[in-house]
Amino acid sequence: MLLHISNRIISRVIRGKTLATKLLTATTMSTTTTNQFFSSSAEKIIDGSNTNGDDIAHCDVVQGPSLLRTPAVRPHPSLLFLPGLRSLPFWTSETSPRRIAYNDPAVTKAVKYLESHVDIIREEYLRVSPSMLSDYDGLQDHVQTHSSSSGSDSGSGSGSGGSNRNSDSKDDKNDTNSSQLHEGKWDWYTYMSKGNIQGHFVLKFPETSRIINEGFRGMTNNYQLFEGTPFGFVFFSSLGPGAKIASHNAPTNLRLRIHLPIVVPSSSRSSSSSEKDNNDDDDDDSINNETGLPYCGIRVGTSIRSYYQNNNNNNALVLDDAFDHEVWNDTTNPPSTRVVLLVDIWHPDIKQIEKETIVDMFQTAKKAGLWKR
C-alpha cells in the first residue's frame, strides 16, 4: 500500500482536514487493516464535503503495484509519496568548495549550523556516552520487511554499549515477510524518536539538545525539524566495525536526512576530495583495495561517499533516503566505530501549511491508537 498525496490533497491551499486526516492514518496500519479502513470510510467521502457538510481535502490512494520500477535511479519511498519535490541522492557535493544542491537556503543554513557546533556536540558525546546504555531496543521496533524500511538510519545507530543487532526497521513489526536488514553492532542515543522528543536524552545531553532545539525547532526556524510524524528521528548513530545496513528505502520522501560525523575511523580520515586535489600522493587510505569502496561509507542511488572528519568541519552529508541506500563500516586495522549525529528535517519544498496538515493527520492517527509512541 502506497499513499500518494496529490496536488489536490495538499495543493498549497488546504481547505479542510477531516477526511485527509483519516486517510493518512493508513500509513501506520497493515495492508489488511488499511483496506478495511478505506472500505468503511469510502461511503463518507462526498465530492468536496463530508457527511457533516465540512469542506474537505482529497487524497489519491494508489494500491500496488503503484510505481513503475525501472533501472533508472529514482526515489521510491515505501509508504508515503508527495510528488513534485526536488530529488537527488545527495544534496551535498564532493567538490571544493562544498556546495548544497540548488543552493537551497534552508538546507544550507541547517548544514552550516550543525557544522559550526560539531566540536561542542562531539565533546559532549565523548564525555557522556561511555556511561550510558544504548536505547536502540527500548524505543523502536526493529523489523525490516522486503518492501519497506520505514525508519532505518540510512546510516547507522548510536552509542557505545549494547549487543549485536540483527534487524532494522520501525514499522510492520508483525509482517510475516520480515527479514534481517542489518548485521553487526548498531547502537543509538536518541533525541527524537518517531517525532517525539525524548526527555532522557535532554537530561544526559543538554548541550546537544539545546543546539538542536535552538537551530531547528519553532517558528523562527520554520519548524525545520521533522517533528510530529512517525518517521522523524534525531539520534547519535554508532556503527561498529564490520557492521552493515543492507540496501533499503525510506518510508517517505517528505524528509531529508543529515549525517554529521562525530567519530570517524582513522582509516577513513584520509583527505577529503578537496584535499586530495592538492596532494600528489595517489594513495588513499580510506579506500579498501579489496572492494574498491571506502572502508566506512554510504551509497545512495549510484553515488558512494566516504565519511570524513577533517579540521575544516565541512563534513556533513545530506541525503534523500527515499532513494535505495546502504551503509557499512569495514574498518579492521584498527577496528573502529563510526558515529554520526543523524538529523531529519522537512524537505525544503514542503510549505508550512503542508507541514501543519501532515502533522495534524498523523496526530489524529496517534490519538486513535494507530501510531504508538
C-alpha positions, 0 to 999 in steps of 0.5 A, a space after each residue: 500500500 502506497 499513499 500518494 498525496 496529490 496536488 489536490 490533497 495538499 495543493 498549497 491551499 488546504 481547505 479542510 482536514 477531516 477526511 485527509 486526516 483519516 486517510 493518512 492514518 493508513 500509513 501506520 496500519 497493515 495492508 489488511 487493516 488499511 483496506 478495511 479502513 478505506 472500505 468503511 470510510 469510502 461511503 463518507 467521502 462526498 465530492 468536496 464535503 463530508 457527511 457533516 457538510 465540512 469542506 474537505 481535502 482529497 487524497 489519491 490512494 494508489 494500491 500496488 503495484 503503484 510505481 513503475 520500477 525501472 533501472 533508472 535511479 529514482 526515489 521510491 519511498 515505501 509508504 508515503 509519496 508527495 510528488 513534485 519535490 526536488 530529488 537527488 541522492 545527495 544534496 551535498 557535493 564532493 567538490 571544493 568548495 562544498 556546495 548544497 544542491 540548488 543552493 537551497 537556503 534552508 538546507 544550507 543554513 541547517 548544514 552550516 549550523 550543525 557544522 559550526 557546533 560539531 566540536 561542542 556536540 562531539 565533546 559532549 558525546 565523548 564525555 557522556 556516552 561511555 556511561 550510558 546504555 544504548 536505547 536502540 531496543 527500548 524505543 523502536 521496533 526493529 523489523 525490516 520487511 522486503 518492501 519497506 524500511 520505514 525508519 532505518 538510519 540510512 546510516 547507522 545507530 548510536 552509542 557505545 554499549 549494547 549487543 549485536 543487532 540483527 534487524 532494522 526497521 520501525 514499522 510492520 513489526 508483525 509482517 510475516 515477510 520480515 527479514 534481517 536488514 542489518 548485521 553487526 553492532 548498531 547502537 543509538 542515543 536518541 533525541 527524537 524518536 518517531 517525532 517525539 522528543 525524548 526527555 532522557 536524552 535532554 537530561 544526559 545531553 543538554 548541550 546537544 539538545 539545546 543546539 538542536 532545539 535552538 537551530 531547528 525547532 519553532 517558528 523562527 526556524 520554520 519548524 525545520 525539524 521533522 517533528 510530529 510524524 512517525 518517521 522523524 528521528 534525531 539520534 547519535 548513530 554508532 556503527 561498529 566495525 564490520 557492521 552493515 545496513 543492507 540496501 533499503 528505502 525510506 518510508 517517505 520522501 517528505 524528509 531529508 536526512 543529515 549525517 554529521 560525523 562525530 567519530 570517524 575511523 582513522 582509516 577513513 580520515 584520509 583527505 577529503 576530495 578537496 584535499 586530495 586535489 592538492 596532494 600528489 600522493 595517489 594513495 588513499 587510505 580510506 579506500 579498501 583495495 579489496 572492494 574498491 569502496 571506502 572502508 566506512 561509507 554510504 551509497 545512495 542511488 549510484 553515488 558512494 561517499 566516504 565519511 570524513 572528519 577533517 579540521 575544516 568541519 565541512 563534513 556533513 552529508 545530506 541525503 534523500 533516503 527515499 532513494 535505495 541506500 546502504 551503509 557499512 563500516 569495514 574498518 579492521 586495522 584498527 577496528 573502529 566505530 563510526 558515529 554520526 549525529 543523524 538529523 531529519 528535517 522537512 524537505 525544503 519544498 514542503 510549505 508550512 501549511 503542508 507541514 501543519 496538515 501532515 502533522 495534524 493527520 498523523 496526530 489524529 492517527 496517534 490519538 486513535 491508537 494507530 501510531 504508538 509512541 
